[in-house]
């Protein structure tokens, strides 16, 4: 027997009770301790799931086909795997377990979602991220990034992305310019940045693939409440991935991807009169003020789910 075979031998399975321990023994040859822990726990939980629900062969085949369809529905402009993780609350669970004192408190972090793109256009503070005609109420944001002690953090690169008022990201909509409603900002000496945009709208997640099938059979709506995404990056600080929700959205308590926490509901303040923040602004317009907290830690950018 070759080296690989001798390392992977776990024993002969004679009954269903043998399956789990035999597989676990076969996997112990991995040098990476964390890999052994993760793979072993996954096998134990999957096997326990099959036993608990008495999984039928037909259900097993359907499950495998569902996973295959997730991969087949993923392309450069759409990530069905991220959407599936979001729609079963797994993304939010992982986010909360890794932020907010390891899940013991609410966190300002949130799931990345399936629409972040790298290389957003660098934009001056106060500049507009509206890059093609986009109808909707104008929005002016004023934000600050601080550390846990409230001290401003300068030179944070902040990616911003949002849907249009019709509920589509630019990669979903041929009428929008490339990188419309996306931008990258750098905080100043006081940790501040801001930009001009339009008030976002809620939108349905894509339902053309297996996730849409799942939502339909579960009789769930596909809508997300309106929000803007933010990603803060600076060496020496844990990368902050979050989104700030519009406070009057009707889907706040039923977000299809379970992304809303109290800390993430912003004050999108409507203005029907008064001096606008810029010339030629027609009422109503909105303002958003928000302070982000970044924790000391490792700065790691996520893998973009789409190109």
C-alpha positions as CSV (number, residue, x, y, z in Angstrom):
1,X,0.0,0.0,0.0
2,X,1.4,3.4,-0.9
3,X,1.9,6.2,1.7
4,X,-1.4,7.9,1.0
5,X,-3.3,4.6,1.4
6,X,-1.6,3.7,4.6
7,X,-2.3,7.2,6.1
8,X,-5.9,7.1,5.1
9,X,-7.0,3.7,6.3
10,X,-9.8,3.9,8.8
11,X,-11.1,0.4,9.0
12,X,-13.9,-1.7,7.4
13,X,-17.5,-0.5,7.9
14,X,-19.8,-3.4,9.0
15,X,-22.8,-1.3,10.2
16,X,-24.1,2.3,10.3
17,X,-22.6,2.7,13.7
18,X,-19.2,2.1,12.3
19,X,-19.4,4.8,9.6
20,X,-18.5,7.9,11.7
21,X,-15.6,6.5,13.7
22,X,-14.0,4.9,10.6
23,X,-14.2,8.1,8.6
24,X,-12.8,10.1,11.6
25,X,-9.9,7.8,12.0
26,X,-9.1,8.0,8.2
27,X,-8.9,11.8,8.5
28,X,-6.4,12.0,11.3
29,X,-3.4,12.0,9.0
30,X,-3.7,15.7,8.2
31,X,-0.8,17.7,9.5
32,X,-2.8,20.8,10.1
33,X,-4.4,20.6,13.6
34,X,-7.1,23.1,12.8
35,X,-8.0,21.2,9.6
36,X,-8.4,18.0,11.6
37,X,-10.7,19.8,14.0
38,X,-12.9,21.4,11.3
39,X,-13.1,18.3,9.1
40,X,-13.8,16.0,12.1
41,X,-16.5,18.3,13.5
42,X,-18.1,18.6,10.1
43,X,-18.2,14.8,9.6
44,X,-19.7,14.3,13.1
45,X,-22.4,16.8,12.6
46,X,-23.3,15.7,9.1
47,X,-23.5,12.1,10.2
48,X,-25.6,13.0,13.2
49,X,-27.9,15.1,11.0
50,X,-28.5,12.1,8.7
51,X,-29.2,9.9,11.7
52,X,-31.5,12.4,13.4
53,X,-33.7,13.0,10.4
54,X,-33.4,9.5,9.0
55,X,-32.3,10.9,5.7
56,X,-33.6,9.0,2.7
57,X,-31.6,8.3,-0.4
58,X,-34.0,10.5,-2.5
59,X,-33.5,13.4,-0.1
60,X,-29.7,12.8,-0.1
61,X,-29.7,12.9,-3.9
62,X,-31.8,16.1,-3.9
63,X,-29.4,17.7,-1.4
64,X,-26.4,16.9,-3.6
65,X,-28.2,18.3,-6.7
66,X,-29.0,21.4,-4.7
67,X,-25.3,22.0,-3.9
68,X,-24.3,21.3,-7.5
69,X,-26.9,23.9,-8.7
70,X,-25.4,26.5,-6.3
71,X,-22.1,26.1,-8.0
72,X,-23.6,26.1,-11.5
73,X,-25.5,29.4,-10.7
74,X,-22.3,31.2,-9.6
75,X,-20.5,33.3,-12.1
76,X,-18.4,36.5,-12.2
77,X,-21.4,38.7,-11.6
78,X,-23.3,36.5,-9.1
79,X,-22.3,34.3,-6.1
80,X,-25.1,31.9,-5.3
81,X,-23.0,30.3,-2.5
82,X,-22.7,33.5,-0.6
83,X,-26.4,34.1,-1.1
84,X,-27.3,30.7,0.2
85,X,-25.1,31.2,3.3
86,X,-26.8,34.6,3.8
87,X,-30.3,33.2,3.4
88,X,-30.0,30.6,6.0
89,X,-28.5,33.0,8.5
90,X,-25.1,31.3,8.5
91,X,-23.2,34.4,7.3
92,X,-24.6,36.5,10.1
93,X,-23.9,33.8,12.7
94,X,-20.2,33.6,11.7
95,X,-20.0,37.4,11.7
96,X,-21.4,37.6,15.2
97,X,-19.2,34.8,16.5
98,X,-16.1,36.6,15.3
99,X,-17.1,40.2,16.4
100,X,-18.7,41.8,19.4
101,X,-16.6,40.0,22.0
102,X,-17.0,36.7,20.3
103,X,-20.8,36.9,20.1
104,X,-21.4,38.0,23.7
105,X,-22.5,41.5,22.7
106,X,-24.1,43.1,19.7
107,X,-21.6,44.1,17.0
108,X,-21.4,46.8,14.4
109,X,-20.0,44.2,11.9
110,X,-22.3,42.6,9.4
111,X,-22.2,40.1,6.6
112,X,-20.3,41.1,3.4
113,X,-23.1,40.1,1.0
114,X,-22.7,38.9,-2.6
115,X,-22.2,42.3,-4.3
116,X,-18.9,43.7,-3.1
117,X,-16.4,44.4,-5.9
118,X,-12.7,45.3,-5.4
119,X,-11.1,48.4,-7.0
120,X,-13.9,50.9,-6.5
121,X,-13.0,54.3,-7.8
122,X,-11.1,56.5,-5.3
123,X,-13.2,59.5,-4.5
124,X,-12.4,62.7,-2.6
125,X,-14.2,63.2,0.8
126,X,-17.5,64.8,0.1
127,X,-17.5,63.6,-3.5
128,X,-20.4,61.9,-5.2
129,X,-20.6,58.2,-5.9
130,X,-23.4,58.8,-8.5
131,X,-21.6,58.0,-11.7
132,X,-24.6,57.9,-14.1
133,X,-28.0,59.5,-14.1
134,X,-29.8,58.0,-11.0
135,X,-33.2,59.2,-10.1
136,X,-34.0,59.5,-6.4
137,X,-33.8,61.6,-3.3
138,X,-30.3,62.9,-2.7
139,X,-28.4,61.7,0.4
140,X,-25.5,63.4,2.1
141,X,-23.4,61.3,4.6
142,X,-21.0,62.4,7.3
143,X,-19.2,59.5,9.0
144,X,-16.3,59.0,11.4
145,X,-14.1,56.0,12.2
146,X,-12.8,55.7,15.8
147,X,-11.1,53.0,17.9
148,X,-12.8,51.4,20.9
149,X,-11.7,54.3,23.1
150,X,-13.3,56.9,20.8
151,X,-10.0,58.1,19.3
152,X,-10.2,59.0,15.6
153,X,-8.5,56.7,13.1
154,X,-6.9,58.5,10.2
155,X,-6.1,56.9,6.8
156,X,-8.7,54.2,6.9
157,X,-9.6,53.1,3.4
158,X,-13.4,52.8,3.3
159,X,-15.2,51.1,0.5
160,X,-18.8,52.1,0.0
161,X,-21.4,50.3,-2.2
162,X,-25.2,50.4,-2.5
163,X,-28.2,49.6,-4.7
164,X,-30.0,52.3,-6.7
165,X,-33.4,53.6,-5.7
166,X,-34.9,50.9,-8.0
167,X,-33.2,48.2,-5.9
168,X,-30.4,47.1,-8.3
169,X,-26.7,47.2,-8.0
170,X,-24.9,48.4,-11.1
171,X,-23.6,45.0,-12.0
172,X,-27.2,43.9,-12.3
173,X,-28.4,46.9,-14.3
174,X,-27.3,47.7,-17.9
175,X,-28.7,51.2,-17.5
176,X,-26.1,52.1,-14.8
177,X,-22.5,53.0,-15.5
178,X,-19.8,50.7,-14.3
179,X,-19.1,51.3,-10.6
180,X,-22.1,53.5,-10.2
181,X,-22.9,54.0,-6.5
182,X,-19.5,52.6,-5.5
183,X,-16.5,54.5,-4.1
184,X,-13.4,54.3,-2.0
185,X,-12.7,57.0,0.6
186,X,-9.8,57.7,3.0
187,X,-10.5,59.1,6.5
188,X,-8.9,62.4,7.4
189,X,-6.9,63.3,10.6
190,X,-10.2,63.4,12.5
191,X,-11.2,59.9,11.2
192,X,-13.9,61.5,9.1
193,X,-15.2,60.8,5.6
194,X,-18.4,61.6,3.7
195,X,-20.0,61.4,0.3
196,X,-23.0,62.4,-1.7
197,X,-25.3,59.7,-3.1
198,X,-29.0,58.9,-3.4
199,X,-31.2,57.2,-0.8
200,X,-31.0,53.5,-1.4
201,X,-34.1,51.3,-1.7
202,X,-34.9,47.8,-0.5
203,X,-34.6,45.1,-3.1
204,X,-35.3,41.4,-3.7
205,X,-32.3,39.1,-3.7
206,X,-31.8,37.1,-6.9
207,X,-34.3,34.2,-7.1
208,X,-33.5,32.6,-10.4
209,X,-31.4,29.9,-8.8
210,X,-31.7,27.2,-6.0
211,X,-31.9,29.9,-3.3
212,X,-35.0,31.3,-4.9
213,X,-36.5,27.7,-5.0
214,X,-35.7,27.4,-1.3
215,X,-37.4,30.7,-0.4
216,X,-40.5,29.8,-2.4
217,X,-41.0,26.4,-0.8
218,X,-40.5,28.0,2.6
219,X,-43.0,30.7,1.7
220,X,-40.5,33.5,2.5
221,X,-40.3,36.8,0.8
222,X,-37.0,37.7,-1.0
223,X,-36.6,41.3,0.2
224,X,-33.7,43.1,2.0
225,X,-34.3,46.4,3.7
226,X,-32.6,49.4,2.2
227,X,-29.0,49.8,3.3
228,X,-25.5,51.0,2.4
229,X,-22.5,48.8,2.7
230,X,-19.2,49.9,4.2
231,X,-15.8,48.2,4.4
232,X,-13.1,49.8,6.5
233,X,-9.4,48.7,6.0
234,X,-6.3,49.8,7.8
235,X,-3.2,47.8,8.9
236,X,-3.3,47.3,12.7
237,X,-7.1,47.1,12.8
238,X,-9.5,44.3,12.2
239,X,-11.2,44.9,8.8
240,X,-14.7,46.3,9.5
241,X,-17.4,45.0,7.2
242,X,-20.9,46.4,7.8
243,X,-24.0,47.9,6.4
244,X,-26.3,50.7,7.7
245,X,-30.0,50.2,7.3
246,X,-32.7,52.8,6.5
247,X,-34.6,53.2,9.7
248,X,-38.1,53.4,8.2
249,X,-37.9,50.3,6.0
250,X,-40.7,47.9,6.3
251,X,-38.4,44.8,6.0
252,X,-36.2,45.6,9.0
253,X,-37.7,42.8,11.0
254,X,-37.9,40.3,8.2
255,X,-34.6,40.7,6.3
256,X,-34.3,37.7,4.0
257,X,-30.7,37.3,4.9
258,X,-31.0,38.1,8.6
259,X,-28.5,40.9,8.5
260,X,-30.2,43.6,10.7
261,X,-29.1,44.3,14.2
262,X,-30.1,47.3,16.3
263,X,-26.6,48.8,16.0
264,X,-26.9,48.9,12.2
265,X,-30.1,50.9,12.0
266,X,-29.1,54.4,10.9
267,X,-30.8,57.8,11.2
268,X,-31.6,58.6,7.6
269,X,-33.0,62.1,8.4
270,X,-35.5,63.6,5.9
271,X,-35.3,67.3,5.1
272,X,-38.2,69.1,3.4
273,X,-37.0,72.6,3.9
274,X,-34.0,74.6,5.0
275,X,-30.5,75.2,3.5
276,X,-29.5,72.1,1.5
277,X,-25.9,70.9,1.8
278,X,-25.1,71.7,-1.9
279,X,-26.5,73.8,-4.6
280,X,-29.3,72.7,-6.9
281,X,-30.6,70.2,-4.4
282,X,-34.4,69.6,-4.6
283,X,-36.3,68.7,-1.4
284,X,-36.7,66.3,0.1
285,X,-33.1,65.3,0.7
286,X,-31.7,63.1,3.4
287,X,-28.7,63.1,5.7
288,X,-26.9,60.3,7.5
289,X,-24.5,60.7,10.3
290,X,-22.8,57.6,11.7
291,X,-19.7,56.7,13.8
292,X,-17.9,53.4,13.1
293,X,-15.7,51.6,15.6
294,X,-12.8,49.6,14.4
295,X,-11.1,47.1,16.8
296,X,-7.3,46.5,16.9
297,X,-6.4,43.3,15.0
298,X,-5.4,41.9,11.7
299,X,-6.3,43.7,8.6
300,X,-7.4,41.2,6.0
301,X,-9.5,41.9,2.9
302,X,-12.2,39.4,2.0
303,X,-12.2,37.7,-1.3
304,X,-14.5,39.6,-3.6
305,X,-17.6,37.5,-4.3
306,X,-18.0,39.0,-7.8
307,X,-15.7,40.7,-10.3
